[in-house]
Amino acid sequence: MDAIDRELLRLLQADVTLPIAELAQRVNLSQTPCWKRVQRLKETGVIRAQVALCDARKLGVGTTVFVAVRTDQHTEKWAQRFTQVVCDMPEVVEVYRMSGDIDYLLRVAVTGIEDYDRVYKQLIKAVPLSDVSASFAMEQIKYSTALPVRDDANAG
């Protein structure tokens, strides 16, 4: 990836709807080579998807809950079942397997406490857990889907 590819990624992460003509102008290329670069970034998986980012409040799911999950079962079968369960729950928007005291960290988007309680009950019914701890976000200070695009040689 060269400097032009990195600039294309910065621009597209800010606004994927930019016309190819404008992208090309901003990176000092003609349209065809610019389009080919964007296609290569897609084909190689650097650009994984192009999506619409929705406003959680306007969709009625403006309460964010971070859920720390611990389990005493560390088998492949349990992990597969847990993964299936959380992936099938639309309210669970992110899941991370963690190091340290917490086994999994979930980010859940719900309407409020009652809605979270419904999700919690669905989760504990579906898969055995040893501890579930929820923290409700009071304020979102920063939110970005844009990843840092580094200029140094270690960025790949």
C-alpha positions in Angstrom: 0.0 0.0 0.0 1.4 3.4 -1.0 0.5 6.9 0.1 -2.3 7.2 -2.5 -4.0 4.0 -1.2 -3.7 5.2 2.3 -5.3 8.6 1.4 -8.1 6.8 -0.5 -8.8 4.8 2.7 -8.9 7.9 4.8 -11.3 9.6 2.4 -13.5 6.5 2.0 -13.7 5.9 5.7 -15.0 9.5 6.1 -17.5 9.3 3.2 -17.8 6.2 1.1 -20.3 8.0 -1.2 -17.7 10.3 -2.7 -17.9 10.0 -6.4 -14.9 8.4 -8.1 -14.2 11.7 -9.9 -13.9 13.6 -6.6 -11.8 10.8 -5.1 -9.5 10.9 -8.1 -9.1 14.6 -7.9 -8.3 14.6 -4.2 -5.5 12.0 -4.7 -4.3 13.5 -8.0 -5.1 10.6 -10.2 -7.3 10.2 -13.3 -10.6 8.3 -12.7 -9.7 4.9 -14.1 -6.5 4.4 -12.1 -8.3 5.6 -9.0 -11.2 3.2 -9.6 -8.8 0.4 -10.1 -7.0 1.1 -6.8 -10.4 1.2 -4.9 -11.3 -2.1 -6.6 -8.0 -3.7 -5.6 -8.5 -2.5 -2.0 -11.9 -4.3 -2.0 -10.5 -7.5 -3.7 -7.7 -7.8 -1.2 -10.0 -7.4 1.7 -8.6 -4.1 3.0 -12.1 -2.6 2.4 -14.3 -5.3 3.9 -17.7 -3.7 3.4 -19.5 -0.5 2.5 -22.4 0.2 4.9 -24.8 2.8 6.1 -24.2 4.0 9.7 -27.5 4.5 11.5 -28.3 6.7 14.5 -29.1 4.4 17.4 -31.4 6.9 19.1 -33.5 7.3 16.0 -33.8 3.6 15.8 -34.9 3.4 19.4 -31.8 1.5 20.7 -29.8 4.4 22.1 -28.8 2.7 25.4 -25.4 1.1 25.2 -24.5 -1.6 27.6 -21.0 -3.2 28.0 -21.4 -6.7 29.3 -18.5 -8.6 30.8 -19.0 -12.4 30.6 -17.1 -15.0 32.6 -17.4 -18.8 32.1 -15.9 -21.8 33.8 -16.3 -23.8 30.6 -13.5 -23.5 28.1 -14.3 -26.2 25.6 -14.6 -25.8 21.9 -18.2 -27.0 22.0 -19.1 -24.3 24.6 -17.3 -21.6 22.6 -19.1 -22.5 19.4 -22.5 -22.4 21.2 -21.7 -19.1 22.8 -20.6 -17.6 19.5 -23.7 -18.9 17.8 -26.0 -17.4 20.5 -24.4 -13.9 20.6 -24.2 -13.8 16.8 -27.9 -14.5 16.5 -28.8 -11.7 18.9 -29.2 -8.5 16.9 -28.9 -6.4 20.1 -25.3 -7.7 20.6 -23.4 -5.5 18.1 -19.8 -6.4 19.1 -18.2 -9.4 20.8 -14.6 -9.8 21.9 -12.8 -12.7 23.5 -10.6 -11.2 26.1 -7.4 -11.9 28.0 -7.4 -11.5 31.8 -10.3 -11.9 34.3 -13.1 -11.4 31.7 -13.6 -14.0 29.1 -15.8 -12.0 26.7 -16.8 -8.4 26.4 -20.1 -7.5 24.6 -21.4 -4.2 23.4 -25.2 -4.3 23.4 -27.6 -1.7 21.9 -31.0 -1.7 23.6 -33.9 0.6 24.4 -33.2 0.8 28.1 -32.8 -1.3 31.3 -35.9 -3.4 30.7 -34.8 -4.3 27.2 -31.3 -5.2 28.5 -32.9 -7.4 31.1 -34.8 -9.3 28.3 -31.5 -9.8 26.4 -29.7 -10.8 29.6 -32.4 -13.5 30.3 -32.2 -14.7 26.8 -28.4 -15.0 27.0 -28.2 -16.9 30.4 -31.0 -19.2 29.3 -29.1 -20.1 26.1 -25.6 -20.8 27.4 -24.2 -21.5 30.9 -22.2 -18.6 32.3 -20.5 -18.2 35.6 -20.7 -14.4 35.8 -22.3 -11.6 33.8 -21.7 -8.0 34.7 -23.3 -5.1 32.9 -22.2 -1.4 32.7 -24.5 1.1 31.2 -22.8 3.9 29.1 -23.8 7.3 30.5 -22.4 9.4 27.7 -20.7 8.7 24.4 -17.5 10.8 24.3 -16.1 9.5 21.1 -17.3 7.1 18.4 -15.7 6.3 15.1 -15.8 3.5 12.7 -12.7 4.9 10.9 -9.5 2.9 11.6 -6.2 4.7 11.8 -4.4 4.6 8.4 -0.7 4.8 9.3 1.9 6.2 7.0 4.9 4.3 8.4 6.3 1.1 7.0 5.0 -1.0 9.9 1.4 -0.4 8.9 0.8 -3.6 7.1 
